[in-house]
Amino acid sequence: MSRECFLSGKRTVFGRQYTRRGLAKRKGGVGRKITGNNARTFKPNIQKVRAVVNGRVMRVKVAAKFLRRGMVVKPVRRTWTPESEAAKK
């Protein structure tokens, strides 16, 4: 599946969006009525990142929630440049 989290398996799911009118009974109304429903999709926030998986650097799709939690180990950033190598000689 193209839009699926590598870690959690989260992916696009389908549902409905209900439109309601009226005042809730607890607020003194006669209750909320559904006046329409539309099909919609719920899409997780999937990001493509380079991560270390089983000791190898791979590009994986991960939900942003897992990036924020720190569950993705990113590879060490490369600091070597050809100019610095030439300056040492």
N, CA and C of each residue as an Amber inpcrd file, in Angstrom:
protein
   267
   0.8520000  -1.1820000   0.0000000   0.0000000   0.0000000   0.0000000
   0.8890000   1.2350000   0.0000000   0.5500000   2.2250000  -0.7930000
   1.4420000   3.3660000  -0.9580000   1.4010000   4.3210000   0.2280000
   0.2420000   4.5770000   0.7900000   0.1480000   5.5310000   1.8970000
  -0.0590000   4.7510000   3.1960000   1.0190000   4.1140000   3.6550000
   0.9410000   3.2800000   4.8520000   2.1820000   3.4900000   5.6970000
   1.9920000   3.6000000   7.0140000   3.1020000   3.8100000   7.9380000
   3.9040000   2.5250000   8.0810000   5.2300000   2.6510000   7.9940000
   6.1270000   1.5010000   8.0960000   6.0720000   0.8900000   9.4920000
   5.9180000   1.7210000  10.5260000   5.9500000   1.2350000  11.9060000
   4.5970000   0.7700000  12.4120000   3.5660000   1.5700000  12.2080000
   2.2660000   1.2700000  12.8120000   1.2730000   0.6180000  11.8620000
   1.5080000   0.7570000  10.5650000   0.5470000   0.2010000   9.6140000
  -0.6530000   1.1100000   9.3790000  -0.5950000   2.3350000   9.9130000
  -1.6810000   3.2940000   9.6730000  -1.8100000   3.5570000   8.1870000
  -3.0410000   3.6700000   7.7090000  -3.2520000   4.0010000   6.3040000
  -4.5860000   4.7000000   6.1380000  -4.8950000   5.0980000   4.9130000
  -6.1310000   5.8090000   4.6330000  -7.3280000   4.9310000   4.9650000
  -8.2810000   5.4990000   5.7070000  -9.5300000   4.7940000   6.0090000
 -10.6890000   5.6530000   5.5550000 -11.8030000   5.0160000   5.2850000
 -12.9730000   5.7190000   4.7800000 -14.0450000   5.7970000   5.8550000
 -14.7940000   6.8980000   5.8370000 -15.8480000   7.0960000   6.8170000
 -16.8630000   8.0750000   6.2800000 -17.6160000   8.6790000   7.2000000
 -18.6380000   9.6320000   6.8060000 -18.5310000  10.9020000   7.6240000
 -18.9700000  11.9920000   7.0230000 -19.0490000  13.2710000   7.7140000
 -20.5320000  13.6020000   7.8260000 -21.0220000  13.6910000   9.0590000
 -22.4380000  13.9460000   9.2830000 -22.6830000  15.4330000   9.5020000
 -23.7150000  15.9670000   8.8790000 -24.1330000  17.3490000   9.0830000
 -25.3530000  17.3170000   9.9950000 -25.3110000  18.1030000  11.0730000
 -26.3970000  18.0780000  12.0570000 -26.9600000  19.4760000  12.2720000
 -28.1940000  19.5140000  12.7190000 -28.8010000  20.7790000  13.1080000
 -29.6160000  20.5590000  14.3670000 -29.9580000  21.6470000  15.0300000
 -30.7580000  21.5560000  16.2460000 -29.9160000  21.7520000  17.4890000
 -30.6040000  21.7760000  18.6080000 -29.9750000  21.9890000  19.9070000
 -30.0480000  20.7030000  20.7170000 -28.9630000  20.3670000  21.3790000
 -28.9080000  19.1400000  22.1640000 -29.9560000  19.1570000  23.2710000
 -30.4590000  17.9750000  23.6360000 -31.4870000  17.8760000  24.6810000
 -30.9840000  18.4080000  26.0140000 -29.7170000  18.1490000  26.3210000
 -29.1830000  18.6080000  27.6080000 -29.0810000  20.1220000  27.6810000
 -29.1640000  20.8000000  26.5160000 -29.1280000  22.2620000  26.4980000
 -30.5180000  22.8500000  26.3380000 -31.5340000  22.0090000  26.4340000
 -32.9070000  22.5010000  26.3740000 -33.5720000  22.3530000  25.0240000
 -32.9300000  21.7030000  24.0710000 -33.5110000  21.5370000  22.7410000
 -34.2580000  20.2200000  22.6090000 -34.7020000  19.9460000  21.3970000
 -35.4290000  18.6970000  21.1460000 -34.4930000  17.6080000  20.6220000
 -33.2080000  17.9240000  20.4760000 -32.2280000  16.9220000  20.0410000
 -31.6140000  17.2990000  18.7040000 -30.4630000  16.7370000  18.4460000
 -29.7430000  17.0070000  17.1990000 -30.2430000  16.0640000  16.1180000
 -30.4870000  16.5820000  14.9310000 -30.9670000  15.7840000  13.8040000
 -29.8970000  15.7510000  12.7210000 -29.7350000  14.6010000  12.1000000
 -28.7940000  14.4710000  10.9840000 -29.5120000  14.9130000   9.7190000
 -28.9280000  15.9000000   9.0260000 -29.5540000  16.4020000   7.8020000
 -28.8430000  15.9240000   6.5460000 -27.6830000  15.2960000   6.7070000
 -26.9790000  14.7970000   5.5400000 -25.7090000  14.0930000   5.9580000
 -25.2270000  13.1950000   5.0880000 -23.9380000  12.5790000   5.3570000
 -23.1880000  12.4130000   4.0460000 -21.8960000  12.6490000   4.1020000
 -21.0350000  12.5790000   2.9330000 -19.8990000  11.6080000   3.1980000
 -19.5220000  10.8670000   2.1680000 -18.3590000   9.9910000   2.2870000
 -17.1000000  10.8450000   2.3150000 -16.1450000  10.4470000   3.1120000
 -14.8780000  11.1610000   3.1880000 -13.7650000  10.1950000   3.5300000
 -12.5120000  10.6660000   3.4250000 -11.3700000   9.8350000   3.7600000
 -10.6020000  10.4690000   4.9020000 -10.0860000   9.6270000   5.7780000
  -9.2240000  10.0550000   6.8650000  -7.8140000   9.6260000   6.4970000
  -6.9240000  10.5940000   6.2570000  -5.5650000  10.2820000   5.8140000
  -4.5660000  10.6000000   6.9170000  -3.7320000   9.6370000   7.2930000
  -2.7030000   9.9170000   8.2940000  -1.6070000  10.7930000   7.6920000
  -0.9120000  11.5170000   8.5450000   0.1680000  12.4000000   8.1010000
   1.4240000  11.5520000   7.8950000   1.6030000  11.0450000   6.6830000
   2.7200000  10.1630000   6.3630000   3.8710000  10.9750000   5.7750000
   5.0780000  10.7670000   6.3150000   6.2670000  11.4640000   5.8480000
   7.2840000  10.4400000   5.3530000   8.0370000  10.8090000   4.3150000
   9.1100000   9.9530000   3.8120000  10.4030000  10.3970000   4.4860000
  11.0460000   9.4930000   5.2340000  12.2760000   9.8360000   5.9410000
  13.3170000   8.7390000   5.7420000  14.5890000   9.1400000   5.8790000
  15.6630000   8.1520000   5.8910000  15.8460000   7.7010000   7.3210000
  15.8100000   6.3930000   7.5380000  15.8870000   5.8490000   8.8870000
  16.8040000   4.6340000   8.8950000  17.3360000   4.3430000  10.0770000
  18.1590000   3.1530000  10.2510000  17.2360000   2.0100000  10.6610000
  17.1470000   0.9810000   9.7890000  16.3020000  -0.1800000  10.0530000
  17.1900000  -1.4150000   9.9680000  17.3120000  -2.1390000  11.0850000
  18.1630000  -3.3360000  11.1620000  19.5960000  -3.0400000  10.7200000
  20.1190000  -1.8700000  11.1170000  21.4940000  -1.5090000  10.8030000
  21.7190000  -0.9680000   9.4070000  20.6750000  -0.8580000   8.6130000
  20.8060000  -0.3440000   7.2490000  19.9900000   0.9350000   7.1100000
  20.5000000   1.8660000   6.3100000  19.7900000   3.1150000   6.0690000
  18.7830000   2.8870000   4.9470000  17.5100000   3.1450000   5.2420000
  16.4390000   2.9570000   4.2680000  15.5720000   4.1990000   4.2360000
  14.9050000   4.4090000   3.1250000  13.9120000   5.4730000   3.0420000
  12.5570000   4.8200000   3.2990000  11.8900000   5.2440000   4.3810000
  10.6180000   4.6300000   4.7680000   9.5560000   5.7080000   4.9380000
   8.3070000   5.2950000   4.8480000   7.1790000   6.1910000   5.0880000
   6.6800000   5.9500000   6.5030000   6.6690000   7.0330000   7.3060000
   6.3280000   6.9210000   8.7180000   5.3190000   7.9970000   9.0680000
   4.3860000   7.6800000   9.9490000   3.4160000   8.6610000  10.4290000
   4.1450000   9.7250000  11.2550000   3.7110000  10.9760000  11.1320000
   4.3510000  12.0910000  11.8320000   4.2940000  11.9040000  13.3480000
   3.2840000  11.2330000  13.8440000   3.1550000  10.9780000  15.2770000
   4.3610000  10.1980000  15.7960000   4.8400000   9.2210000  15.0080000
   5.9760000   8.4150000  15.4320000   7.2830000   9.1810000  15.2970000
   7.3550000  10.1240000  14.3620000   8.5360000  10.9870000  14.2780000
   8.6250000  11.8730000  15.5110000   7.4980000  12.4450000  15.9320000
   7.4740000  13.3110000  17.1100000   7.8260000  12.5370000  18.3800000
   7.4020000  11.2880000  18.4480000   7.6870000  10.4620000  19.6240000
   9.1380000  10.0140000  19.6920000   9.8600000  10.1590000  18.5950000
  11.2620000   9.7580000  18.5810000  11.4490000   8.2710000  18.3560000
  10.4910000   7.6100000  17.7260000  10.5760000   6.1750000  17.4980000
  11.3720000   5.8280000  16.2430000  11.7670000   6.8510000  15.4820000
  12.5280000   6.6300000  14.2550000  13.9740000   7.0490000  14.5170000
  14.9180000   6.1350000  14.2430000  16.3400000   6.4420000  14.4090000
  16.8560000   6.9170000  13.0630000  17.2920000   8.1650000  13.0100000
  17.8060000   8.7180000  11.7650000  19.2970000   8.4440000  11.6490000
  19.8130000   8.3280000  10.4240000  21.2450000   8.0520000  10.2590000
  22.0910000   9.2500000  10.6710000  23.3690000   8.9830000  10.9840000
  24.2940000  10.0410000  11.3640000  24.5580000  10.9060000  10.1450000
  24.5130000  12.2240000  10.3340000  24.7060000  13.1460000   9.2270000
  26.1730000  13.1650000   8.8160000  26.4200000  13.1020000   7.5170000
  27.7750000  13.0710000   6.9870000  28.4200000  14.4430000   7.1130000
  29.6830000  14.4970000   7.5930000  30.3730000  15.7770000   7.7630000
  31.5710000  15.9110000   6.8230000  31.9630000  14.8320000   6.1330000
  33.1230000  14.8560000   5.2560000  32.8440000  15.6680000   4.0040000
  33.8100000  16.5130000   3.6240000  33.7100000  17.2450000   2.3580000
  35.0470000  17.1400000   1.6400000  35.0720000  17.1360000   0.3180000
  36.3430000  17.0470000  -0.4140000  37.2820000  18.2050000  -0.1130000
  36.7420000  19.4030000   0.1450000  37.5810000  20.5780000   0.4140000
  38.3900000  20.3880000   1.7030000  37.7720000  19.8550000   2.7420000
  38.4820000  19.6930000   4.0050000  39.5850000  18.6510000   3.8800000
  39.3870000  17.6350000   3.0370000  40.4070000  16.6190000   2.8040000
  41.6200000  17.2160000   2.0890000  41.3820000  18.0950000   1.1290000
  42.4610000  18.7310000   0.3740000  43.2320000  19.7250000   1.2480000
  42.5850000  20.3590000   2.1910000  43.2280000  21.3550000   3.0430000
  44.2100000  20.7000000   4.0310000  43.9810000  19.4330000   4.3760000
  44.8590000  18.7360000   5.3150000  46.2140000  18.4200000   4.7010000
  46.2750000  18.2550000   3.3710000  47.5210000  17.8560000   2.7090000
  48.4650000  19.0090000   2.4880000
